Amino acid sequence: MARRFGVKRFSFLDVNFFDDRNRALQIATGFAHHGLDLGWDAFARIDQFSVYSNHDLALLARGGCRTVSVGVETASQSQLDAIKEDLTISETRGFVERLAGSGIRICANIMLGLPGDTRGEFLATVELARWIRMQNPNNTFAFYPFSPIPGTLAYGRVIDAEDDLLAMDVLNLGLGTYYGPLTRMRWLDRKDERAIKAAVWTLFPYYFAPDDHRPKPFSFRGLKFGFQHAMARFRVEHEIYGVPLRWWIRRAELSLKRRVMRWRMRSAKLRSGATETKKQAA
């Protein structure tokens, strides 16, 4: 791929890639041995790296491993236990510290707004993310509002029937990039819900942007980013999570789509009922 098609970067989309230590190290050694100028990323679980020595991490880095994407999820140990993550906060911190000196950066996936989350747990998770970034300024983050997946235990506890239909309709029709903003997070206080959505969609993408992803400072994009980053930094550091005007505008757009979808679902239900009545009458 590198020599024939000029590929420079790719990802292993396999959450079990690092399960087999010998195989992972052989792949990295092969890339390094053939002098391939390749960078690659992979998914992982934090516990998988307990069998990797610091020498192993250095070998992976020489073989092109650039980013490891892991589920940090939350800074609340009780929440980690509730979602059966089989992970401790101390393990997460140890993993981050080890990779900081290896040349491999982390993409930390974090969930906000888990059922039972308090504002204190939310702020603790933000502090954990800030600490992770301090270990390596190029560590990246993916923040998600907790969205229950159909068929899971959490889904039945927090999503009612009406929102279930709405969520599936949004997913099927592709309206909206994510059904989190469309559905109410009814398991949270309304103020906390707004704070989480503001953080995910308008603050954290700027506040936690890695240094090497930032645009040139004297370009239009750079000036825009600098302003947004300064605002996000002020708000996060002063714990001001009220939603901005543009969020309300976007919410109004999504609300209109939501009403249209409700009308379509009700119309379809009425038509279905009428069809069944005709069949029974016949």
N, C-alpha and C positions, 0 to 999 in steps of 0.2 A: 504493500500500500504506500509506503513512504517513497520508494524509488519509482514506482510506476505511475502513481496517481498524485504524488506530492502531499500525501496526508501528513499533517504535523501534530494533530491532537485527536484523541478519540476516548471513548469511555467503555468500560466493561460494565454492562448492565446486568450484574449478577450479584445479589446480596450475599452469596456464599463464596465469592471469589477468594477471600482471605481465610476461608475455613481450612483449606489445604495449604499449609505453610510451605511445604516443599515445592508444590506446583507454582505458587505465587513467586517464590524466589527464583525458580528456574526460568520463568517467563521474564522477570526483570533482568536476570543474568544474561539471557539470550539477547535481549534488546541492547544491553550495554556491550556485549561481546562483538556484535555486528556493527557497532558504531552508528546505530540508527538514531537520528535526531528526532525522537518522538516524545511527546508528552501524553500521559494518559491519566484518567481519573477512574475511580471505582467506588462502589458502595461497600459499606462495611458495618459491622456491629462493634461497639467498643470492646466487648469482652473477647472478640476474636484476636485482639492484639496482645493479649496476656502472654502468648507463647512466642511473640516476636521480640528478639533482643534489640538493643540499640544498633548493633552491627547489621541486623536484618533490615532495620528501617533505613539505614544509610545505603544498603544495597538496593532497596526498592527505589530510593530517590535517584541513585545513579542509573537505574534502569528505566527512568522516565516517569515514575509515579509523581504526579504533581498535586493532586487533591484527593482526599478521602472523605466521602460524604457519610456522615453518621447521624444517628438519632440521639440528640442530647435531650430533647423533649421539654424538660422542665427542671427547675431548681428545687422542686418540692419532692422529698423522698416519699412522702405518703402518696402523692399522685403517681409517682413512678411505680410504687407497689400496687396501686389500684388498677393501673393499665397493664400490669404484669410485664413490665419492661425488664425485670431481672437485672437491674443496674443500680449502682449507688452513685451518689454525687462525688464521693472521693475517687471512685474509679474514673469518672468523667474527667476530673481535674488532673489525675495522674496521666491519663491518656493525652490530654491537651499539652501538658508540660513536656512529655516525651517527644511528641511530634514537632513541638516548637523548635527543637534543636536538630531536627533531622532534615529540614528542607522540604518537608511535605506539609502542605497546608490543609486545613480542615474546612469542610462545608458543614456547619452545624445546623441540623434541622430541629426547629423548636416549635412546639405547640402551645398556643395561648388560649385560655378560656376553657380549660377542662372542667367537667362538672365538679363543683365543690371548690373551685379555685377562689381564693381570697385576693384582695388587692395586695396584701403583703406578699403572697406567693408570686403574684404577677411581677411586683417590683424586684423580688429576689431573683426571678428568672432573667429580668433585664440586667441585673447586676452580674449574673453569671455570664451572660452574653458579652458584657463589657469586659469582664475578666478574660474571656477566651480571646477577644480581639487584642487585648493588651499583650498576650503571649506571642502573637504574630499579627502584625497590622494587615497582612494579606489574607487572614482567615476570612471566609465568607459565611453568610447566614441565609437560611430560608425560614421565614416565620410564617406560620399558618394558624388561622383561627381553628379551633377544634371543630371538626365536621364529622359527625358520626356516619359510619359506613353502613348501608343497609345489610342486615343479617348479623350484625354484631350485638353484643349485650348492651353496650352503651347506646346504640341507636334506639332500641325499644324504650329506654328510660327517658330520653330527652326529646324525641321527635314525636309530635302528634300526627294524627292521620292526615290532616289538611296539609301540613308542611311536608309530609311524606310524598303526597301527590305532586306538590309544587316542586320539591327538590328533584324528583325523578323527571318531571316535565322539562325542567331547566337543563338537566343533563342530556336528555334525549334530543331536545331541540337545539342545544348549543347556544341558548340565549344567556349571555353573561359568562364571564370566564371562570366563575367559581360560585357555587350556590351559597357559600357562607354569607356574603353580604345581603342576599335576598331573603334568607330565612332568619327568623329571630332566634337568638341564642337564649331560649327561655329559661335555661338553667342558671343564668347569670343575672345579677342586678343590672338594670337598664344602663346605669352610668358606667359600670364596669364593661358592659358589652360595647358601648360606644368608644371607650378608651382603647379596648383591644383592637377594634376595627380601625380606629384612627392610627394606632401604632403600626399595624400590619400594612395598611395600604398607603399611608402618607408620611410616616415618620421614619421607621426603621430602614426602609430602602435607602434613605439618604444618610442616616446617622451611622449605620453599620457598613457603608460602602467600603470595600477594600481599597487600599491606596493605589494599587496598580490598575484598578478599573475606573478611576476617575478621569473625566475629560480634561483636556488642556485648559489651564486656568484662564487664558486670555481669549478663548473662543466663546461664541454665544452660548453653547452648551455648558462650557466651563463656568461662565458667569451665572447662568441659571442654576447649575448644580451648587455652586458656592453659596448662593442665597438660600436655597432649599436646605443645604447641609447646616448652615448657621442657624436657621430657624429650628430645624430638627434637633440640633445639639442643645440649643437653649431650652426647648420644651422637654426633652428627655431628662436632662440634668436637673431641671426644676420640677419634674413630675407633672407637667401640664399636658394632659392627654385629651383635652376637649377636641372635638372634631372641627376642622376648618370649613370654611364656606364651600370650597370645591367638593368636599366630601358630601355635604348636604345636597349639592346640585346633582352629583352622581347618584346619590341615594334616591332622589326624586325620579331620575330616569329609570332606575331599577324598579322603583315602586310602580311606575306606570306599566312596565313590562309585566310586573307581578299581577296587577289588576287585569291586564289583558289575558294572561294565562289562566287566572281564576275564572274569567268569563268563558274562555274556551273550554275549560274543564267542565264547568257547569252546563254549558250548551251541549257538550258531547254526552254528558250524563243524561240530560233530558231527552236527547235524540235516541239514546240507547234504550231508555225506559219506554219511550213511545213505540219503538220497534218491537220490543218484547210484548207490549200490550196488544199490538196488532197481530203478532204471531199467536198469542193465546186466544184472541178473539176468533181467528181463522180456524 
